[in-house]
Amino acid sequence: VGDYKCGEWHMEAKTVGDFLESLRSGHLMRQLDNLDANVDLFGMVVWGEVGPYVKQVQSRGGKTTFSGATKQVAGGLARVAADFGCLVYRAPNISSWASTRRPTNPRAVMARRLSDESQAMM
């Protein structure tokens, strides 16, 4: 389940183009539904640059702009994070994502942030 396993985490990986196309087709949501139903810890990484994706789409006659594609990626990532509560990574390439440290539990990260904020207010 998922494209990669990182410790106990199952990760779905997409290029920018794959992410946008599978988001539009609904395939991504089915994949994430499957992860959500079958594993406890999951997330996704979207890697690659928007510019080459836009050039590829435009070379095929598409009307996509850099600004529009950037907004679609940001909106799609926000939707995934909100709908599934999973980890979301954005990386310039798959190698840079692979070299990051192991994902942490998002609830623990949020608890640490809230604790840090309450400490700073005192």
C-alpha positions, 0 to 999 in steps of 0.5 A: 500500500503506497509507493514507499514505506518509511519506518511505519509510514506508508507514502504515496509519491507523485510528480507535479504532473501526476499529482494534478492529473490524478487529483482531477481524475479522482484517482488520487482520492481513491488511493488515499482512501485506500491508505486511510482504510488500511494503514495507520500512518500515511502521507504523500510527497509531491516532487518536481518543479511546476515550470517543466510541467507547465511547458509540457502541457503548453507544448501539447496545446494546453492553456495552463499558466505557471501561476495557475498550476502553482495555485492548483498544486497548493490547493490540492495539497491543502485539500489532501491535508484537510480531507485526510489529515495526513502528512504532505511533503513538497520536494524539488526532486525525489532524492531530496525527499528521500534524504529527509529524516523519517516523518514524525507523528503530526499530532505530536508535532502539533502538540509540541507547537502548542506547548511551545506557543503556550510557553512563549506566552508566559 
